[in-house]
Amino acid sequence: MAERRFRRSGAVVVAGVVACAGGCGTAHDDGRGGEPAEAVRRAASALVDARSSKARTSMEMATGGTRVTIRGEGVYDFRRQVGRLKVLLPQDPAGDPAHRPITELLAPGALFMKNRGAGVPADKWVRVETASMTDGNLVTGGATDPFAAAELLLGVQSVTLVGQERLGGAEVTHYRGTADLRRAADLASDGSRGALAAAAKGFATARVPFDVYLDDQGRIRKIRHRFSFVNGQEKNAVAVASTTLLFDFGVPVDVRLPARDDIYAGRIAEE
């Protein structure tokens, strides 16, 4: 099988095994500073200062020699910590028609999905508490919440400066390191704390390797995490690489969360 699905609290996660990149930085941070570590820690607050942005996401997985990528695109308001993504699942390896795009609304403590789950009416949303997910919705939705991805960097343990690069027409500084989910959860905002704490408990390891690219204002232009978790149906850890690109900062964002009557309250059928 090139694609596996596991249900968690009514959500569907598509997961596989990805080879983790090695050789991350070895300059350890003592928690008190160091220029690279401080630059990385400030990235989340720099996004709040930027107010909003457009976002592109990808989640890379591979199993049985077949590699698949789930892609998303949308907008995010860093001050309200809300966003909207359209997520496209890959075509079924058996050749079945492509899945309909999933519309996802990201909010503090919750994920809302439309076109997700068999038996759900087309005009209804599925709501999932992110703190109830064993991965804190860093993987489940097929995209990592951009602000949770940034606040994960608050838990930086070791980091090295890779160098200056050019990304999307902007000069960026590339850092590589490892963050600790438990430490990040302790330092995160109320909106991200529960999700990061859940991931710290549910992942195979609380250590998360990352590469982050910051522009001259300290804003994240690109961030890549490599997550490892153990699903209840798997004996071995599952590795997933999640990448988020941020651009067009300050773009207007109009995200309205579903009313209670628009949220599906029934049981989600097996697909």
VMD Tcl script that draws the C-alpha trace (Angstrom):
set ca {
  {0.00 0.00 0.00}
  {1.38 3.39 -0.94}
  {-1.16 5.17 1.22}
  {-2.38 4.45 4.74}
  {-5.18 6.13 6.62}
  {-5.69 6.24 10.33}
  {-8.70 7.79 12.06}
  {-8.23 10.08 15.01}
  {-11.23 11.73 16.64}
  {-13.09 11.75 13.33}
  {-10.18 13.11 11.31}
  {-8.25 11.19 8.70}
  {-4.48 11.24 8.54}
  {-2.57 9.97 5.54}
  {0.86 8.82 6.65}
  {3.90 6.98 5.37}
  {7.59 6.68 5.99}
  {10.00 9.42 4.92}
  {13.75 9.25 5.21}
  {14.83 11.90 7.72}
  {17.69 14.15 6.71}
  {20.67 13.87 9.01}
  {23.55 16.01 10.01}
  {21.63 18.73 11.88}
  {23.51 21.40 13.77}
  {25.65 20.49 16.73}
  {26.00 23.93 18.37}
  {23.95 23.33 21.51}
  {21.93 26.13 23.07}
  {21.92 26.48 26.86}
  {18.55 28.23 26.90}
  {20.05 31.66 27.57}
  {20.77 32.86 24.09}
  {23.28 32.91 21.33}
  {22.50 34.89 18.23}
  {21.23 31.99 16.06}
  {19.01 30.66 18.84}
  {17.57 34.09 19.61}
  {16.87 34.77 15.94}
  {15.00 31.48 15.68}
  {13.02 32.08 18.88}
  {11.93 35.53 17.71}
  {10.48 34.18 14.46}
  {6.97 33.68 15.87}
  {6.74 37.22 17.25}
  {8.03 38.58 13.93}
  {5.08 36.90 12.22}
  {2.68 38.52 14.68}
  {4.24 41.88 13.82}
  {3.69 41.08 10.12}
  {-0.01 40.49 10.88}
  {-0.74 37.98 8.08}
  {0.54 36.23 4.97}
  {-0.27 33.81 2.22}
  {0.94 30.25 2.77}
  {1.82 27.15 0.78}
  {2.26 23.83 2.53}
  {3.46 20.38 1.62}
  {3.66 17.15 3.58}
  {5.95 14.51 2.13}
  {5.53 10.81 2.82}
  {6.77 7.58 1.30}
  {6.00 3.93 1.80}
  {6.62 0.81 -0.22}
  {8.91 2.75 -2.56}
  {6.12 5.19 -3.49}
  {6.40 8.84 -2.47}
  {3.34 11.04 -2.11}
  {2.93 14.71 -1.26}
  {-0.12 16.45 0.20}
  {-0.22 20.12 -0.82}
  {-2.08 23.08 0.60}
  {-2.49 26.76 -0.13}
  {-4.24 29.62 1.64}
  {-3.91 32.55 4.04}
  {-3.17 32.99 7.73}
  {-3.80 35.74 10.30}
  {-1.02 35.49 12.90}
  {-2.63 37.90 15.35}
  {-5.92 36.02 15.52}
  {-4.18 32.67 14.92}
  {-6.74 31.69 12.30}
  {-6.23 30.57 8.73}
  {-7.82 28.93 5.72}
  {-6.15 26.28 3.58}
  {-7.29 24.28 0.58}
  {-5.59 20.89 0.92}
  {-5.30 18.45 -1.97}
  {-4.70 14.77 -1.26}
  {-2.72 12.80 -3.85}
  {-4.45 10.56 -6.34}
  {-5.11 7.07 -5.04}
  {-2.24 4.78 -6.15}
  {-4.82 2.30 -7.46}
  {-5.84 4.89 -10.06}
  {-9.08 6.06 -8.47}
  {-10.13 9.63 -9.27}
  {-8.41 12.40 -7.36}
  {-9.92 13.40 -4.04}
  {-11.91 16.59 -3.79}
  {-9.89 19.40 -2.20}
  {-10.40 19.66 1.55}
  {-11.12 23.12 2.93}
  {-9.53 23.56 6.35}
  {-10.06 26.37 8.83}
  {-7.35 26.62 11.47}
  {-8.15 28.20 14.81}
  {-6.72 28.15 18.35}
  {-7.48 24.69 19.71}
  {-9.57 23.52 16.76}
  {-9.46 22.30 13.17}
  {-12.54 22.59 10.92}
  {-12.68 20.51 7.74}
  {-15.12 20.46 4.82}
  {-15.17 17.58 2.29}
  {-13.51 15.38 4.89}
  {-15.20 12.19 5.99}
  {-17.64 9.86 4.26}
  {-21.27 10.51 5.07}
  {-20.77 14.15 6.02}
  {-23.21 16.46 4.16}
  {-21.51 18.72 1.63}
  {-22.55 21.87 3.48}
  {-21.31 20.72 6.91}
  {-17.97 21.06 8.67}
  {-16.17 18.48 10.81}
  {-14.68 20.00 13.96}
  {-11.77 18.38 15.79}
  {-10.09 19.53 19.01}
  {-6.38 19.76 18.23}
  {-5.38 18.90 21.80}
  {-7.24 15.58 21.39}
  {-5.00 14.52 18.48}
  {-1.92 12.52 19.36}
  {0.09 14.72 16.98}
  {-1.60 18.00 17.95}
  {-2.60 18.53 14.30}
  {0.99 18.99 13.22}
  {0.36 16.10 10.81}
  {-3.29 14.98 10.93}
  {-4.78 17.66 8.69}
  {-2.20 17.12 5.96}
  {-0.70 20.53 6.75}
  {1.00 22.02 9.80}
  {-0.64 25.10 11.30}
  {1.77 27.91 10.27}
  {1.77 29.60 13.68}
  {2.19 26.32 15.58}
  {5.11 25.59 13.24}
  {6.65 28.94 14.20}
  {6.02 28.53 17.93}
  {7.61 25.09 17.86}
  {10.86 27.01 17.35}
  {10.51 28.41 20.87}
  {11.77 25.02 22.00}
  {15.07 25.31 20.09}
  {17.75 23.11 21.69}
  {20.56 23.29 19.18}
  {20.96 25.45 16.09}
  {23.62 26.39 13.57}
  {23.81 29.12 10.99}
  {23.96 27.50 7.56}
  {24.38 30.72 5.59}
  {22.76 33.34 3.38}
  {20.56 32.24 0.50}
  {17.98 33.66 -1.88}
  {14.39 32.42 -1.67}
  {11.44 33.73 -3.67}
  {13.28 36.90 -4.56}
  {14.26 37.66 -0.95}
  {17.59 37.36 0.83}
  {17.18 34.90 3.70}
  {19.29 33.43 6.47}
  {19.17 29.65 6.73}
  {19.31 28.03 10.19}
  {19.28 24.31 10.96}
  {18.69 22.74 14.32}
  {16.52 20.73 16.69}
  {13.60 21.86 18.85}
  {11.97 20.16 21.81}
  {8.17 19.96 21.75}
  {7.84 19.96 25.54}
  {9.89 23.11 25.91}
  {8.00 24.75 23.04}
  {4.65 23.93 24.68}
  {5.80 25.54 27.94}
  {6.68 28.78 26.12}
  {3.95 28.87 23.46}
  {0.88 31.08 23.34}
  {-2.45 29.79 24.66}
  {-3.57 29.00 21.11}
  {-0.68 26.62 20.38}
  {0.15 25.26 23.83}
  {-2.38 22.41 23.90}
  {-1.50 21.17 20.42}
  {2.25 21.20 21.06}
  {1.81 19.49 24.43}
  {-0.30 16.76 22.80}
  {2.36 16.24 20.12}
  {5.08 16.03 22.78}
  {3.22 13.10 24.33}
  {2.07 11.42 21.12}
  {5.16 11.59 18.94}
  {7.86 8.93 19.05}
  {10.27 11.63 20.18}
  {9.83 15.18 21.41}
  {12.91 16.25 19.43}
  {12.02 17.81 16.07}
  {14.74 18.58 13.50}
  {14.07 21.76 11.50}
  {15.38 24.04 8.79}
  {14.14 27.61 8.84}
  {14.79 30.53 6.50}
  {14.32 34.04 7.94}
  {14.24 37.30 5.98}
  {15.86 40.58 7.06}
  {12.87 41.32 9.32}
  {13.15 37.98 11.09}
  {10.01 36.59 9.44}
  {9.80 32.96 8.40}
  {9.86 32.57 4.64}
  {10.25 28.81 4.73}
  {10.25 26.24 7.50}
  {10.65 22.49 7.29}
  {10.09 20.07 10.16}
  {10.72 16.35 10.32}
  {8.24 14.68 12.65}
  {8.32 11.15 14.02}
  {5.33 9.49 15.66}
  {3.99 6.05 16.50}
  {0.40 5.39 15.42}
  {-1.65 2.89 17.40}
  {-1.74 0.55 14.41}
  {2.00 0.72 13.76}
  {4.91 -0.77 15.70}
  {7.51 1.39 13.99}
  {7.81 5.16 14.08}
  {6.38 7.02 11.09}
  {8.45 9.90 9.72}
  {6.86 12.87 7.95}
  {8.49 15.97 6.47}
  {6.31 19.10 6.60}
  {7.21 22.31 4.75}
  {5.53 25.73 4.96}
  {6.25 28.71 2.71}
  {5.07 32.18 3.77}
  {4.85 35.21 1.46}
  {2.81 38.35 0.66}
  {2.90 39.55 4.27}
  {0.11 41.89 5.36}
  {-2.40 40.47 2.87}
  {-6.07 40.89 3.92}
  {-7.40 37.74 5.61}
  {-11.11 37.11 6.10}
  {-11.60 33.82 7.94}
  {-15.00 33.17 9.49}
  {-15.37 30.10 11.63}
  {-18.48 27.95 11.11}
  {-21.59 28.57 13.15}
  {-22.67 25.78 15.49}
  {-25.49 24.71 13.14}
  {-22.97 24.27 10.31}
  {-20.89 21.72 12.23}
  {-21.66 18.05 11.63}
  {-22.67 16.30 14.84}
  {-23.19 12.78 13.46}
  {-20.90 9.81 13.13}
  {-18.37 9.84 10.29}
  {-18.73 6.74 8.12}
  {-15.78 4.64 6.95}
  {-14.58 5.64 3.48}
}
mol new
graphics top color blue
foreach p $ca { graphics top sphere $p radius 0.5 }
foreach p [lrange $ca 0 end-1] q [lrange $ca 1 end] { graphics top cylinder $p $q radius 0.2 }
display resetview
